Amino acid sequence: MDEKIDLRMPLEEAMETQRAIRRLKPDPVEDALLLRLLELALKAPTGSNAQNWEFVVVRDPVVKGRLARRNRQAWGLYGRIGRWLSRGDPKMLRLLDAVQWQADHFEQIPVVVVACLRGPRLPFPPLFATSYYGSIYPSVQNLLLAARAAGLGAALITLPLWSTLSVRRILGLPWSVTPCAVVPMGWPVGRYGPTTRKPVGDVVSLDRYGHRPFRGR
């Protein structure tokens, strides 16, 4: 791999400043950088150490265009509902504007990573589904943190996957491989910065839900 790739950002800084970056430049992302980020994604744990990840890197404009159409189809409904529910909430409307930008410019995003899992996805009981997806999302988070450390913008989205049958056809996936998440990546139009989150004491309960002794600390 290219020795110039610098991923030495402290983990705490990467976590403190990570956010979903949807407005991306069309500038290319080099293979060496992308493969290094995916190598780090593969360091994540999986159930029974199955290591059953599959990643499809999409650069072809035709393939991206097909995924873009699936994304816009889902966003057409979701966006209208979201704007109606968020009327009067400027912060949420700004977020929806960013999602709209991503939908409008999906074809110009330099690289789209589709994270998949090999093996059957059993719908019942619910424990099977949570265990199944538990093998892909740690690797996706590794990918997002590595992208942050490299200065790349990225976000986990699922709207293009509203029809897994269609996405399987677009990507040529066999039935034994399930698409689970989509990560558009590129150099950000804006910049990273500190994020605003709820105080930890407001979301942490001790022993039983609602018992919040850490609130205010």
Phi, psi and omega in degrees: 000158182295122182291346180283348179293119184250111180238033186272010177303133177303141183303319181299318179296318179299318180291321182293331187249000179293138174207165175285116179254114184253334178272111187235146176284155177280000181303142184292153173250122185295147179301319184299317179294312182299317180293326177295319178297320179290327174301317179291326176299325182286353176281353182289155176285156173225160179300130181057021182053038183291335181049046187264035176282155166218134178239128175254116179268119184254117174240334183301124181301327180292314179294317177300322179298322179292319176294323179299319179295320177295320179297315182291327177299313179291319182293329179305320178277310183300318183295317179297316179295316181299318180292325178293316181290333186260007180303134183087000179244090185302323181296314180291324178295324176296320177298317179295328175298321179293320178294321177297318179300315180299318179296320182289332186245019186304320183294335182273351178295130189294325181211138177236124180256124177254115180271128185230167175231140172274149177107159183290143174255109183269127185285334184228146350288172182305332179303324180297318181293316181294322178294321181298306182290339177296347179269351181248326187289328172300322179290325177295319178295320174303316180297318181294318179292321178295321177298319178299315181298328180276353181087006177278148173269144181200162176203145174273123176229160180227354183304322180295346185264017183300334173237097180295331177299314180295317181294323176301318180293318182298317185264356182070032182281137172287167181295340181279359180237126183249125174287132187241331183202153178238132181234095172290136185224147177176181178282130188291146174290318178265219180218159174283162176188176180302142179260157178256123180226163177296150175300141184302325181293342180277348183235000181251122175255153178249118175072313180222145182301135177096344177273104190241072181289346182270356182297133177091352179280000000 
